[in-house]
Amino acid sequence: MTNPDAISNQALQDAFITRIETIPLKVKMDRAATGSTLKLTHRCTILTRIHTSTGIVGECFNGNDDALQGAIINLIQQELAPQLIGHRVLAIEDAWSLTRKATEPFLRDRRVALRAQSCIDSAMHDVLGKTANLPIHILWGGAKKQVRVFAIGGYYREKNDLEELAEEVEQLKDFGIHGLKLKLGGKSPQEDAKRAEVVRLKGGPHFLLGCDANQGWTVAQALEFTERTKDLKLDWLEEPCKWDNDRADMARVRAFSGIPIAAGQSEISRFGCRDLMQANAIDICNFDASWGGGPSEWRKVAMLAGSYNIKMMQHLEPQFGLMMSAGISNGCFGEVMLPWRDPFFYELIANQVKKPFKDGFYTLPTSPGWGFTIDEDYLKKVRVDV
């Protein structure tokens, strides 16, 4: 990467995009990740690189959308890139507004356009950080050096589910992660309450325990689960209710259970998150920057959340989500995964240590931008054609 110290201040301000590169990646996971309404067998992502007139290259990898990879890349290369070539790289807000227009065609799958916009916006933030020679969380105004983390996990096993779950908690603690977001909603509230009890007993009283039903329950089922787990001191319950009336239903579960409710990953804009907040449905918003327009939109959601005294998390994507959580005053935890579930975080990042967590915390990178460099050899191994 070009050293920004060797480039004049004016050249940095006037720097423009010369080329946008998109690389699809895919790897089969060691086992399937099964929740109430999902089953994943592969980890997929798109590495986006923005080349600039100063030689600085911004890069980031986003998403896990196997079926949409080709459409996302085609939209970036055929529609967004031609509009952005020559655009000033520091004018991130203008670029965001420009790429937002791709979401407007009525018959287009809006998910594709939003994910394409997210890829561009994430890489442009890396350019910004590298140009300023600062990590993004410092550039955003955050002073944290560490973020408390939990792992998404506790997926259902076909055999020995409770025994395997207890072993997973031990594995997390040995790996330096002192928290789990437990997958629920695929069994009865009674059975899932037993799973939560296993985690609490094995993890201990200070082990972070969130539960994620992935919109799998009715209000009655969610309330039955909260009643059965009232002594486990859950840190939050995520998306407990079925999608079609979730704002009103989550508000009821929140009011009657007293357990903090988390949601937001299923929304695709700050306006959807605003409606969750106005409905008194959530205590924690876990909007996904890779699904909803990028870090620029995520930061706007965080500001909205702050006005409602609501905490903020990034759904998945620890390669930038940990820094974003540390860059805002209402950021709470960082979501990570074990290596079998997210090999890219551990293998694609060349400057990643093998065990990046200690005592439940992650120490943030001090390098500029998102703070990581890509392992080019691993990149070649997992690159695919779409």
FENWOHU-V365023 format. One record per residue. N is the residue number from 1. D_FIRST is the distance of its C-alpha to the first C-alpha in Angstrom with 1 decimal. Layout:
N|D_FIRST ; N|D_FIRST
This chain:
1|0.0 ; 2|3.8 ; 3|6.4 ; 4|8.8 ; 5|11.6 ; 6|11.5 ; 7|12.2 ; 8|15.7 ; 9|17.0 ; 10|18.7 ; 11|15.8 ; 12|14.0 ; 13|17.3 ; 14|17.9 ; 15|14.6 ; 16|15.6 ; 17|15.0 ; 18|15.0 ; 19|15.1 ; 20|15.7 ; 21|15.6 ; 22|17.9 ; 23|18.6 ; 24|21.9 ; 25|22.4 ; 26|25.7 ; 27|27.4 ; 28|31.0 ; 29|31.7 ; 30|34.1 ; 31|36.7 ; 32|37.4 ; 33|36.7 ; 34|39.9 ; 35|40.8 ; 36|43.7 ; 37|42.4 ; 38|39.4 ; 39|38.6 ; 40|35.2 ; 41|34.7 ; 42|31.1 ; 43|27.7 ; 44|25.8 ; 45|22.7 ; 46|20.4 ; 47|16.6 ; 48|15.4 ; 49|12.1 ; 50|12.0 ; 51|10.3 ; 52|10.7 ; 53|12.2 ; 54|9.7 ; 55|6.8 ; 56|5.6 ; 57|6.6 ; 58|9.2 ; 59|11.1 ; 60|14.4 ; 61|17.5 ; 62|20.9 ; 63|24.5 ; 64|27.1 ; 65|29.0 ; 66|30.1 ; 67|32.6 ; 68|30.4 ; 69|27.2 ; 70|28.2 ; 71|29.5 ; 72|26.5 ; 73|24.1 ; 74|26.7 ; 75|27.0 ; 76|23.3 ; 77|23.1 ; 78|26.6 ; 79|27.1 ; 80|24.1 ; 81|21.4 ; 82|23.8 ; 83|24.5 ; 84|21.0 ; 85|19.6 ; 86|19.7 ; 87|19.9 ; 88|18.3 ; 89|15.6 ; 90|17.0 ; 91|20.4 ; 92|20.2 ; 93|23.9 ; 94|24.8 ; 95|22.5 ; 96|24.2 ; 97|27.6 ; 98|26.8 ; 99|25.9 ; 100|28.8 ; 101|31.2 ; 102|30.4 ; 103|32.5 ; 104|35.6 ; 105|37.2 ; 106|40.2 ; 107|40.4 ; 108|36.7 ; 109|35.7 ; 110|34.1 ; 111|32.2 ; 112|30.1 ; 113|29.2 ; 114|28.4 ; 115|26.1 ; 116|24.3 ; 117|23.9 ; 118|22.6 ; 119|19.8 ; 120|18.7 ; 121|19.3 ; 122|17.5 ; 123|14.2 ; 124|14.8 ; 125|15.3 ; 126|11.9 ; 127|10.6 ; 128|13.3 ; 129|12.5 ; 130|8.9 ; 131|10.5 ; 132|13.4 ; 133|11.5 ; 134|14.1 ; 135|15.0 ; 136|16.9 ; 137|20.2 ; 138|20.1 ; 139|19.2 ; 140|22.1 ; 141|24.4 ; 142|24.9 ; 143|25.8 ; 144|26.1 ; 145|24.4 ; 146|26.1 ; 147|27.3 ; 148|30.5 ; 149|30.1 ; 150|32.5 ; 151|32.2 ; 152|33.4 ; 153|35.9 ; 154|39.6 ; 155|39.8 ; 156|43.3 ; 157|44.4 ; 158|47.2 ; 159|48.9 ; 160|49.2 ; 161|47.2 ; 162|48.2 ; 163|47.8 ; 164|44.4 ; 165|43.4 ; 166|44.6 ; 167|42.6 ; 168|39.5 ; 169|39.9 ; 170|40.3 ; 171|37.1 ; 172|35.2 ; 173|36.6 ; 174|35.8 ; 175|32.2 ; 176|32.0 ; 177|32.5 ; 178|35.7 ; 179|36.2 ; 180|36.8 ; 181|37.0 ; 182|40.0 ; 183|40.5 ; 184|44.1 ; 185|46.2 ; 186|47.0 ; 187|50.1 ; 188|53.0 ; 189|52.4 ; 190|54.6 ; 191|52.6 ; 192|49.2 ; 193|50.6 ; 194|51.3 ; 195|47.7 ; 196|46.6 ; 197|49.3 ; 198|48.0 ; 199|44.5 ; 200|46.0 ; 201|48.3 ; 202|45.7 ; 203|42.9 ; 204|45.2 ; 205|45.8 ; 206|42.3 ; 207|40.4 ; 208|38.8 ; 209|40.7 ; 210|39.8 ; 211|41.5 ; 212|40.3 ; 213|43.0 ; 214|40.8 ; 215|43.5 ; 216|46.1 ; 217|49.1 ; 218|51.8 ; 219|52.5 ; 220|55.4 ; 221|53.4 ; 222|50.6 ; 223|53.2 ; 224|55.0 ; 225|51.8 ; 226|51.2 ; 227|54.8 ; 228|54.6 ; 229|51.4 ; 230|52.5 ; 231|52.8 ; 232|49.4 ; 233|47.5 ; 234|44.9 ; 235|41.8 ; 236|41.5 ; 237|42.7 ; 238|40.3 ; 239|41.5 ; 240|45.0 ; 241|46.7 ; 242|46.9 ; 243|44.6 ; 244|47.3 ; 245|48.6 ; 246|46.0 ; 247|45.8 ; 248|49.5 ; 249|49.8 ; 250|47.0 ; 251|48.5 ; 252|51.8 ; 253|50.3 ; 254|48.5 ; 255|51.7 ; 256|54.0 ; 257|51.9 ; 258|50.2 ; 259|47.1 ; 260|43.7 ; 261|42.6 ; 262|39.0 ; 263|38.0 ; 264|35.6 ; 265|33.5 ; 266|36.0 ; 267|35.6 ; 268|33.3 ; 269|33.2 ; 270|33.7 ; 271|37.2 ; 272|38.2 ; 273|37.0 ; 274|39.0 ; 275|42.0 ; 276|41.7 ; 277|41.6 ; 278|44.6 ; 279|46.5 ; 280|46.2 ; 281|44.9 ; 282|41.9 ; 283|40.9 ; 284|37.3 ; 285|35.1 ; 286|32.6 ; 287|31.2 ; 288|28.5 ; 289|25.4 ; 290|24.6 ; 291|28.2 ; 292|28.9 ; 293|26.3 ; 294|23.2 ; 295|22.4 ; 296|23.8 ; 297|27.1 ; 298|27.0 ; 299|26.7 ; 300|29.7 ; 301|31.6 ; 302|30.9 ; 303|32.4 ; 304|35.4 ; 305|35.9 ; 306|36.0 ; 307|38.8 ; 308|40.8 ; 309|40.0 ; 310|38.3 ; 311|35.5 ; 312|32.2 ; 313|30.3 ; 314|27.7 ; 315|29.2 ; 316|27.2 ; 317|23.4 ; 318|22.6 ; 319|18.9 ; 320|19.0 ; 321|22.8 ; 322|23.0 ; 323|20.7 ; 324|22.7 ; 325|26.0 ; 326|25.0 ; 327|24.0 ; 328|27.6 ; 329|30.9 ; 330|32.8 ; 331|30.3 ; 332|32.3 ; 333|31.0 ; 334|28.1 ; 335|28.8 ; 336|27.6 ; 337|29.0 ; 338|29.9 ; 339|27.9 ; 340|30.5 ; 341|30.1 ; 342|26.3 ; 343|24.8 ; 344|21.4 ; 345|20.9 ; 346|21.7 ; 347|20.5 ; 348|17.6 ; 349|15.6 ; 350|14.5 ; 351|14.7 ; 352|18.0 ; 353|21.1 ; 354|24.2 ; 355|26.3 ; 356|24.2 ; 357|27.4 ; 358|30.1 ; 359|33.4 ; 360|32.5 ; 361|29.3 ; 362|25.5 ; 363|23.4 ; 364|20.5 ; 365|16.9 ; 366|15.9 ; 367|12.1 ; 368|11.0 ; 369|11.8 ; 370|13.6 ; 371|12.5 ; 372|12.0 ; 373|9.9 ; 374|11.8 ; 375|14.2 ; 376|14.1 ; 377|17.6 ; 378|19.1 ; 379|17.6 ; 380|19.6 ; 381|22.6 ; 382|23.0 ; 383|21.9 ; 384|25.0 ; 385|26.5 ; 386|28.1
